[in-house]
Amino acid sequence: MGKSATEEKDAYAHADAAFIGQNVYLFCASDGLATVFRASIDQPALAKAMKLCEDQKILFSQTVGYGKK
């Protein structure tokens, strides 16, 4: 997608992230785990902690664990 417009690249990145999140949800449901898809996160702090490059973006975060019993 090197020559594509930034808006188009962003749209595909968000769609791909959503597909991945859905797959995580499906896995968690089949394995008895709980998960939450999060958009409200401190993206700059997380990007710094993960040592991401300037052209890498955090779109969403997903928590996985055991639900309340």
C-alpha positions as CSV (number, residue, x, y, z in Angstrom):
1,M,0.0,0.0,0.0
2,G,3.0,2.3,-0.4
3,K,1.3,4.6,-2.9
4,S,-2.1,4.6,-1.2
5,A,-3.5,7.7,0.5
6,T,-3.0,7.9,4.3
7,E,-6.7,7.8,4.9
8,E,-6.9,4.5,2.9
9,K,-4.0,3.0,4.8
10,D,-5.6,4.0,8.2
11,A,-9.0,2.5,7.2
12,Y,-7.4,-0.8,6.3
13,A,-5.3,-0.8,9.5
14,H,-8.4,-0.2,11.6
15,A,-10.3,-2.9,9.8
16,D,-7.4,-5.4,10.2
17,A,-7.2,-4.6,13.9
18,A,-10.9,-5.2,14.3
19,F,-10.6,-8.6,12.6
20,I,-7.8,-9.6,14.8
21,G,-9.7,-8.5,17.9
22,Q,-12.7,-10.5,16.8
23,N,-10.5,-13.6,16.4
24,V,-9.2,-13.1,19.9
25,Y,-12.8,-12.8,21.2
26,L,-13.7,-16.1,19.4
27,F,-10.6,-17.9,20.9
28,C,-11.4,-16.6,24.4
29,A,-15.0,-17.7,24.1
30,S,-13.9,-21.2,23.1
31,D,-11.3,-21.5,25.8
32,G,-13.3,-20.0,28.7
33,L,-11.4,-16.7,28.9
34,A,-12.7,-13.2,29.1
35,T,-11.6,-10.3,26.9
36,V,-12.2,-6.6,26.5
37,F,-11.4,-4.6,23.4
38,R,-10.2,-1.1,24.4
39,A,-9.7,2.1,22.4
40,S,-9.3,4.4,25.4
41,I,-5.7,3.8,26.3
42,D,-2.6,6.0,26.8
43,Q,-1.2,5.3,23.3
44,P,2.0,7.5,23.6
45,A,3.0,5.8,26.9
46,L,2.3,2.3,25.5
47,A,4.2,3.1,22.3
48,K,7.1,4.3,24.3
49,A,7.1,1.2,26.5
50,M,6.9,-1.0,23.4
51,K,9.7,1.0,21.7
52,L,7.7,1.5,18.6
53,C,8.9,3.4,15.6
54,E,7.3,6.7,14.6
55,D,5.4,5.0,11.7
56,Q,4.0,2.3,14.0
57,K,0.6,3.1,15.6
58,I,-1.4,1.5,18.5
59,L,-5.0,1.4,17.4
60,F,-6.6,-0.7,20.1
61,S,-5.7,-2.8,23.1
62,Q,-7.2,-6.0,24.2
63,T,-7.2,-7.4,27.8
64,V,-7.4,-11.2,28.1
65,G,-7.9,-13.0,31.4
66,Y,-10.3,-15.0,33.5
67,G,-13.7,-13.6,34.2
68,K,-15.4,-13.3,37.5
69,K,-16.7,-16.6,39.0
